[in-house]
Amino acid sequence: MSVRKKSFIAIITMLVVMLILPFVAVRLVSSDAGMALCFILFFAVNPLTVISLSIMAGTDIRKLWWMPFLAAVVFPVFFGIVVMELVMDLFVYSALYLAVGLLAMIGTHFGMKLAKGGK
């Protein structure tokens, strides 16, 4: 898969998971259910998304190194857009998403290197 295609997939995935899904959870669902959906997003869906995208970035780390960083940056910004207020506490989650993403990306990169025989 080309770098352009992987980049497109990453950007669309971040838009859907970190902007559209929280918008639906906050605006179109009742307040209790919306809060529950936000917790599911913060603790399950977003980390899995960041891990998946970071694994994809690890397949071509020289060109796709930016994916975990972008995910960490857009998460609090997109949620701030949804709730129309920048929530500073979300930067803690953002830092955790960055750490997990970097580990997944670097682990994938070195795992692929080992599988190829260390070249």
RASULKA-V712178 format. One record per pair of residues at least 12 apart in sequence whose ideal C-beta (glycine too) atoms are under 7 Angstrom apart, sorted by sequence separation. I is the first residue (numbers start at 0). GAP is how many residues later the second one is. D is the distance in whole Angstrom. If there is no record, write none. Layout:
BEGIN
i | gap | d
I | GAP | D
I | GAP | D
END
This chain:
BEGIN
i | gap | d
24 | 12 | 4
24 | 13 | 5
53 | 13 | 6
52 | 14 | 5
53 | 14 | 5
75 | 14 | 4
74 | 15 | 7
75 | 15 | 6
21 | 16 | 6
24 | 16 | 7
49 | 18 | 7
52 | 18 | 6
74 | 18 | 7
75 | 18 | 5
21 | 19 | 6
74 | 19 | 5
20 | 20 | 6
49 | 21 | 5
71 | 22 | 5
74 | 22 | 6
71 | 25 | 5
70 | 26 | 6
71 | 26 | 4
16 | 28 | 6
17 | 28 | 7
16 | 29 | 6
45 | 29 | 7
68 | 29 | 7
71 | 29 | 7
67 | 30 | 6
70 | 30 | 6
16 | 32 | 5
67 | 33 | 3
67 | 34 | 5
12 | 36 | 6
67 | 37 | 6
12 | 40 | 6
9 | 43 | 5
60 | 44 | 6
9 | 46 | 7
57 | 46 | 7
49 | 47 | 5
53 | 47 | 4
57 | 47 | 4
56 | 48 | 5
57 | 48 | 7
60 | 48 | 5
50 | 49 | 6
54 | 49 | 5
57 | 49 | 7
58 | 49 | 6
5 | 50 | 6
46 | 50 | 6
49 | 50 | 6
50 | 50 | 7
53 | 50 | 4
57 | 50 | 3
41 | 51 | 6
45 | 51 | 6
49 | 51 | 5
53 | 51 | 4
57 | 51 | 4
46 | 53 | 6
50 | 53 | 5
54 | 53 | 5
58 | 53 | 7
13 | 56 | 7
17 | 56 | 6
21 | 56 | 7
25 | 56 | 5
2 | 57 | 6
9 | 57 | 5
13 | 57 | 6
17 | 57 | 5
21 | 57 | 6
25 | 57 | 6
5 | 58 | 6
18 | 59 | 4
22 | 59 | 5
2 | 60 | 5
13 | 60 | 6
17 | 60 | 5
21 | 60 | 5
2 | 61 | 6
18 | 62 | 7
18 | 63 | 7
END
